[in-house]
Amino acid sequence: MGPESTAAKITIDPAYVVGPVRRKTFGAFVEHLGRCVYTGIFEPEHPNADEDGFRTDVLDLTRELGVSTVRYPGGNFVSGYRWEDGVGPVSERPTRLDLAWHSTDPNLVGVDEFAKWSLKAGVEPMMAVNLGTRGTQEALDLLEYSNIEGGTALSDQRKANGASKGYGITMWCLGNEMDGPWQIGHKNASEYGRLAADTARAMRMVEPDLELVVCGSSSPGMDTFGEWERVVLTETYEVVDLISAHQYFEDHGDLQEHLSAGHRMEVFIKDTVAHIEHVRSVKKSTKQVNISFDEWNVWHASRDESKVPTGSDWPVAPVLLEDKYSVADAVVVGDLLITLLRNTDRVHSASLAQLVNVIAPIMTEPGGRAWKQTTFHPFALTSANASGTVLQLAVESPLLTSAKTVDFAALSAVATFDSEKGEAVVFAVNRSSDQPLALEVAVGSLGAVKVVDAITFSNKDPYWHATADDDTSVAPSGNGSVKVDGGTLTADLPAVSWSMIRLSVA
């Protein structure tokens, strides 16, 4: 006999709207790190490679995952990157050391290849510029090369390289994690803020309507978090649109603490908003800067998979950061996505880090198979089914306490409502490591409701993980407990589970 369920309640009313479902919430990240690019998205010798060397099996999975934007080329990598190395005839491109990940980059993939891949994958490119070892001029050069249609030295160079039209890239990151001492060209907040402001102003002189992301703290655990945001935004507030937030979560052997990740992300978002609003208030600005949560995921960074090469070993595309994700990790990823949606009024863009092989939902074998990690499922299902508006829910939930985190809700939920489709979708996570939840949802305000689909992802062994040989035996499956009686929906949510309930509304 299993443990007794505890009760949780949700009230849904379509009149209470947080904001729109933003497609850019479902972004991802491709960095020149490990096997993300080489033998990840790009492997000319693979039997499934297309005429440009891209793996079509990975392209298919990227489209199935439902990715909207992809951030490129880093990450830490970008802070030492010379974009010119990755354009022009491949035979003439230089091989360079990548100091960020102690690797060697042959520059077989660069701006032009990434633009081609993005078009094939059906994603919007999100480009990062190097403000570590480089600065404003180099950012302007990359913008000219990428976006100007022709008639200038760099746009004509792009045309000579085979791309007759500009790429129209509108999203640009002004560097990466510049608060981190590990970052090449690390700067203090004043140094970086001034450089970012100068770069933003200059880029807007070329294209006024670019969407620019300034670097926020690389994690809420940084000693400078808060003060960094204040100083950087004081310099850049009127010339940027978004400030970045980065956060990773790891299971250190305490499952209940791991399952509190969504709560901890929400605290980080609220704190970041507070720092933004402080600067806005001081400046008496009518502009609202929002958040680009452009690195987030489960990353077991202390495990051997994340140990970078050392010494004289500078490999090309080493096996690096290739975490194998469990069902519990997938539940956490589903909860993090719920949290991002729940804060759609201030989180306007997000990027799952990363897309292929490197802490990724998609894995590949060099020359062989591509397969789905557990984390693929909640992301793909949320991306495919969330549309319309995000609703503000009234939630009653028991509270949980773990070793480090106290009083967080056992139930994490969000609902979306699409009046044109006549559909509402509830996404729910039971964060308890051992207690099922008996969920009751008041849906009467939606109208006449019918259950279209009810899916739950869980397993008796929360540490089961997929492999290339078996990525299907544990997958999201139907939840037969979900029922609607009048204006009330009921569902049983197992411990350590992610669920999606799709409703037709008339």
Buried (B, 14 or more C-beta within 10 A) or exposed (E): EEEEBBEBBBBBBBEBBBBBBBBBBBBBBBBBBBBBBBBBBBBEEBEBBBEEBBBBBBBBBBBBBBBBBBBBBBBBBBBBBBBBBBBBEBEEBEEBEBBBBBBBBBBBBBBBBBBBBBEBBEBBBBBBBBBBBBBBEBBBBBBBBBBBEEEEEBBEBBBEBEBEEBBEBBBBBBBBBBBBEEBBBBBEBEBBBBBBBBBBBBBBEEBEEBBBBBBBBBBBEBEBBBBBBBBBBBBBBEBBBBBBBBBBBBBEEBBBBBBBBBBBBBEBBEBBBEBBEBBBEEEEEEEEBBBBBBBBBBBBBEBEBBEBBEEEEBEBBBEBBBBBBBBBBBBBBBBBBBBBBBBBBBBBBBBBBBBBBBBBBBBBEBEEEBBBBBBBBBBBBBBBBBBBBBBBBEBEBEEBEBEEBEEBBBBBBBBBBBEEEEBBBBBBBBBBBEBBBBBBBBBBBBBEBEBBBBBBBBBEEBEBBBEEEEBEEBBBEEBEBBEBEEBBBEBBBBBBBBBBBBBBBE
